[in-house]
């Protein structure tokens, strides 16, 4: 490793596996996912107070309608700032459309942050200043859903110069030399490659471009993307990502330097940096929450099914001492 490993941010990835109407009926609100995200982030506030951000993705939106919402803040009490602004918007909508506010489908079609897929981040600054441009989640945009990439993580890459040069060798022109940008663009590059591979595969079957787009979304190999992107990564990391059409992932470094835990049931799949926050937010037993194995990714497909993929061979476990001591429960 070329530089010392620093520490720690917090992540929260949440996938709702049921329609919003299900949560409206069972829990009395279609804002169930957003409320849980606030708990997941607030209970991890110790992991970073330099900034906070959240992204939400709606599944199966019609063309012409927005499907990605993002809000970030570097204000003091950044979590409260993010969610207060989101909440204020909902209060205005409820006041103006009291009847429609009870309709979960209407909310999904007309309101931001009413999708099924969430990614939240708490920032502990280890690079540069503390501007909004350095606040996760980061977004790599494209007009094809399956090429949109959202990324957030708890990571510190120790070979940023090497990773930057790799992007240049790929023909890219990176806008800055930071581990966040290099990782985002590296994953983005292989996301584009995977999309192109599938496009050419299905194009030969004489299907329309609309049909091909749907096939790409169904068959995108996230494991292949991450395996190719991570070959030269050196450092401690838990990286979480969303693709615009609805796939999601979380990948842990092969040494297990950064922590990650997951839980699933018929309603949700959730990944966080700390186990107790899942216990508290969802009132589940400690033993039902599992550590994400080092070197593996949990991959959640658009249909809500998830699996685990070996991305990088496991190496000697060297969990960060700061993580073990300062964040010990």
C-alpha positions, -999 to 999 in steps of 0.1 A, spaced: 0 0 0 14 34 -10 -4 55 17 -17 49 52 -53 39 56 -75 65 72 -110 59 86 -144 58 84 -178 69 69 -212 53 72 -235 38 46 -271 26 46 -286 7 17 -323 -2 18 -344 -20 -8 -381 -23 -3 -392 -56 -17 -430 -49 -17 -451 -22 -35 -455 11 -16 -492 3 -11 -481 -27 11 -463 -4 36 -492 21 34 -516 -6 45 -494 -24 71 -476 6 86 -500 34 79 -476 54 56 -461 51 21 -431 70 35 -420 38 54 -387 36 35 -378 72 40 -386 70 77 -364 39 81 -336 56 62 -336 85 87 -333 60 116 -305 41 98 -285 73 92 -292 90 125 -282 59 145 -248 60 127 -242 97 131 -210 89 150 -195 77 118 -192 111 102 -205 146 108 -189 164 79 -218 158 56 -248 136 47 -266 125 15 -293 103 3 -304 90 -31 -337 73 -40 -346 54 -71 -381 46 -84 -387 14 -102 -406 11 -135 -413 48 -141 -427 60 -174 -404 78 -198 -405 115 -192 -408 112 -154 -379 116 -130 -368 85 -112 -337 95 -93 -338 119 -63 -308 132 -45 -303 155 -15 -270 163 2 -258 187 29 -226 198 46 -245 220 71 -241 214 108 -265 185 118 -264 175 81 -287 145 86 -314 167 101 -309 193 73 -313 167 46 -345 151 60 -360 184 72 -359 197 36 -374 165 23 -401 165 50 -410 202 44 -417 193 7 -440 165 18 -458 188 42 -465 212 13 -477 184 -9 -500 171 18 -515 205 24 -521 211 -13 -533 175 -22 -547 160 10 -567 133 -8 -539 122 -32 -515 121 -3 -532 89 8 -526 73 -26 -492 56 -27 -492 53 -65 -499 90 -69 -471 98 -45 -447 76 -64 -456 93 -97 -456 128 -84 -432 131 -55 -394 129 -50 -380 102 -27 -410 79 -32 -391 50 -48 -382 15 -36 -344 19 -35 -324 40 -11 -287 48 -5 -276 70 23 -241 82 34 -225 99 63 -192 116 55 -160 117 75 -137 139 54 -103 124 46 -97 142 13 -98 179 3 -122 204 19 -158 200 30 -179 213 1 -211 198 -12 -193 186 -43 -174 161 -21 -205 148 -4 -217 113 -12 -236 97 -29 -221 105 -62 -240 103 -94 -228 93 -129 -257 101 -153 -268 87 -186 -300 87 -207 -301 49 -204 -313 38 -170 -289 9 -168 -259 32 -173 -268 55 -145 -246 48 -114 -249 60 -79 -220 54 -55 -213 59 -19 -189 42 5 -167 40 35 -133 38 18 -98 50 15 -78 38 -15 -41 38 -10 -30 38 -47 -50 67 -61 -22 77 -85 -22 42 -101 -60 42 -103 -60 76 -119 -35 65 -145 -56 35 -154 -85 58 -162 -62 78 -185 -51 46 -202 -87 37 -208 -90 69 -227 -109 89 -201 -101 124 -189 -108 124 -151 -119 157 -137 -100 153 -105 -75 129 -88 -94 115 -58 -103 80 -48 -140 87 -50 -139 99 -86 -115 71 -97 -137 44 -82 -168 59 -96 -154 62 -131 -138 27 -130 -171 11 -121 -189 33 -146 -165 23 -174 -172 -14 -169 -210 -7 -165 -208 8 -199 -189 -22 -212 -214 -46 -198 -243 -26 -213 -225 -26 -247 -218 -64 -245 -255 -71 -239 -267 -46 -265 -247 -63 -293 -258 -97 -280 -295 -89 -283 -292 -67 -314 -285 -97 -335 -319 -111 -325 -337 -83 -344 -353 -70 -312 -363 -33 -309 -341 -10 -289 -369 -7 -263 -370 -45 -259 -332 -46 -257 -331 -20 -229 -354 -42 -208 -333 -73 -215 -302 -55 -205 -318 -44 -172 -328 -80 -165 -295 -96 -174 -268 -70 -164 -240 -90 -146 -231 -68 -116 -206 -94 -104 -188 -92 -137 -187 -54 -135 -173 -53 -100 -147 -81 -107 -133 -61 -136 -134 -28 -119 -118 -39 -86 -87 -56 -100 -62 -29 -89 -80 -16 -58 -57 -13 -28 -71 -1 5 -100 -5 29 -136 -2 16 -172 -9 17 -187 4 -16 -224 6 -22 -240 14 -55 -273 17 -73 -280 15 -110 -308 36 -125 -330 7 -135 -330 -8 -99 -301 -31 -94 -280 -25 -62 -248 -38 -46 -225 -35 -16 -189 -48 -18 -164 -53 10 -126 -52 8 -108 -86 9 -91 -78 42 -123 -69 60 -109 -35 70 -142 -18 67 -173 -32 84 -206 -41 67 -237 -59 79 -269 -71 62 -304 -83 70 -332 -95 48 -368 -106 51 -398 -106 28 -402 -69 31 -367 -55 29 -330 -60 22 -307 -36 42 -269 -31 44 -253 -8 70 -219 -1 85 -230 -12 119 -251 -41 131 -270 -24 160 -286 2 138 -304 -26 119 -315 -41 152 -329 -8 163 -345 4 131 -363 -29 123 -365 -45 157 -348 -77 147 -327 -102 166 -289 -98 167 -284 -133 153 -304 -126 122 -281 -98 111 -250 -110 93 -215 -97 85 -209 -92 48 -180 -116 40 -148 -99 30 -141 -98 -7 -178 -105 -15 -206 -84 -28 -243 -86 -20 -261 -80 -53 -298 -70 -52 -315 -73 -86 -343 -51 -97 -368 -79 -90 -359 -78 -53 -339 -111 -53 -304 -110 -40 -273 -132 -40 -237 -131 -30 -207 -131 -54 -170 -136 -48 -154 -106 -63 -119 -106 -48 -101 -135 -31 -102 -132 6 -69 -122 23 -57 -120 59 -83 -103 81 -70 -69 92 -100 -51 105 -93 -14 112 -84 -9 149 -102 24 149 -133 7 137 -130 -20 164 -123 3 193 -140 36 187 -172 21 172 -173 -9 195 -207 -16 210 
